[in-house]
Structures are given as structure tokens and as C-alpha cells.
């Protein structure tokens, strides 16, 4: 499924919430902040809560329009609103 994703897939979702399975019993909400790149490679930046940082690894994501998929994210910083995570598509 990830092979079919392009920047055009995600740009309409900027500002929307994605659900992430942080553990079998905990779902977190990450907001898509940005999508950079016109083709592959491109990257996504998500913001998550300060209270529950996520480790660098592949996490199960879901979105009402995009469905369920696994995505490798890397913590790249934090701001006053939460932790920032990047996913890169090559």
C-alpha cells in the first residue's frame, strides 16, 4: 500500500488527525503538519502529544480516508504543542 502513496495522497490530509497504535492498548492522535516534495522522495511531519513520546520504529497508522497502514517514523524534535515525527518515502 505504501508504494501507492504520493504527496498528492497526503496534502489533502494536512491538519487532519491520524490514529497511531502506540501499544496494543493505547491509541494516540498525531496531526499531519506538512508534506514536502513533489514526487518521491517526499516526507511527512506529524505532531503528537508531549505526554506520550513515540520511539523511532514502524507504527500502525489509520486514517478515515486512507485506511490502515504501517509507517516508519523518526522523532525529529518538539515544540510547545508536542513532539514532531518525520516519515520519509523513497
Backbone torsions as a table, in degrees:
resi	resn	phi	psi	omega
1	UNK	NA	-39.7	-178.7
2	UNK	-59.7	-28.3	-178.9
3	UNK	-63.6	-26.3	-177.8
4	UNK	-87.3	-11.6	-179.1
5	UNK	-74.1	137.2	176.3
6	UNK	-132.8	171.7	174.6
7	UNK	-56.3	-35.5	179.5
8	UNK	-63.7	-24.9	176.2
9	UNK	-66.4	-40.5	-171.1
10	UNK	-95.7	-26.1	-176.1
11	UNK	-55.8	-40.6	177.5
12	UNK	-65.8	-14.8	-177.1
13	UNK	-94.7	-0.8	178.6
14	UNK	-60.4	130.5	-176.9
15	UNK	90.7	-7.1	179.9
16	UNK	-94.7	161.8	-175.9
17	UNK	-97.8	135.8	173.3
18	UNK	-112.0	139.6	176.7
19	UNK	-91.8	134.3	-178.5
20	UNK	-125.9	130.4	177.0
21	UNK	-82.2	98.1	179.4
22	UNK	-72.4	-28.9	175.9
23	UNK	-158.4	172.5	179.2
24	UNK	-58.4	-25.1	-176.8
25	UNK	-111.3	2.4	-176.7
26	UNK	-131.8	124.1	173.4
27	UNK	-105.4	134.5	175.5
28	UNK	-116.1	152.9	176.4
29	UNK	-102.7	123.6	174.5
30	UNK	-115.9	135.6	179.3
31	UNK	-99.9	131.4	175.7
32	UNK	-73.9	119.4	-175.3
33	UNK	-95.0	-40.9	-177.2
34	UNK	-156.2	160.4	174.9
35	UNK	-137.6	117.0	-177.8
36	UNK	-116.7	143.7	-178.5
37	UNK	109.4	145.2	-179.2
38	UNK	-93.6	-26.6	178.9
39	UNK	-144.8	-163.8	173.4
40	UNK	-78.5	135.7	-0.3
41	UNK	-77.6	151.7	172.3
42	UNK	-144.1	163.6	-178.4
43	UNK	-135.7	154.9	177.2
44	UNK	-119.4	143.3	172.5
45	UNK	-118.4	127.6	177.3
46	UNK	-114.7	152.9	173.3
47	UNK	-119.3	132.0	177.9
48	UNK	-123.8	172.7	-175.7
49	UNK	-67.0	148.6	176.9
50	UNK	-68.3	-28.9	-174.0
51	UNK	-71.2	-22.6	-174.2
52	UNK	-136.9	80.0	177.9
53	UNK	-66.6	145.7	178.7
54	UNK	-102.8	142.3	177.5
55	UNK	-79.0	162.6	173.3
56	UNK	-67.9	115.1	176.6
57	UNK	178.4	179.6	176.1
58	UNK	-84.2	126.6	-179.1
59	UNK	-120.3	146.2	172.9
60	UNK	-74.9	121.3	178.1
61	UNK	-108.4	155.1	168.6
62	UNK	-147.7	151.1	-178.7
63	UNK	-148.0	141.1	-176.8
64	UNK	-55.2	-37.8	-177.6
65	UNK	-91.3	-29.3	-174.3
66	UNK	-97.9	-15.4	-179.2
67	UNK	83.4	-157.9	-177.0
68	UNK	-101.3	139.4	178.5
69	UNK	-160.8	156.7	176.1
70	UNK	-95.6	138.8	-176.6
71	UNK	-140.2	130.0	176.6
72	UNK	-83.3	121.1	179.1
73	UNK	-122.5	152.2	-179.7
74	UNK	-126.4	128.7	173.8
75	UNK	-64.7	131.0	-177.8
76	UNK	-123.5	2.8	178.5
77	UNK	152.6	-170.3	177.1
78	UNK	-152.6	156.7	173.2
79	UNK	-134.8	-170.9	-176.6
80	UNK	-64.1	-20.2	-176.4
81	UNK	-95.7	-16.0	179.5
82	UNK	157.8	-174.5	176.9
83	UNK	-82.3	145.6	178.8
84	UNK	-108.5	139.1	-178.0
85	UNK	-130.7	143.4	178.7
86	UNK	-118.0	139.6	170.6
87	UNK	-121.1	129.7	-178.6
88	UNK	-113.6	132.4	176.4
89	UNK	-108.9	118.1	179.9
90	UNK	-98.8	NA	NA
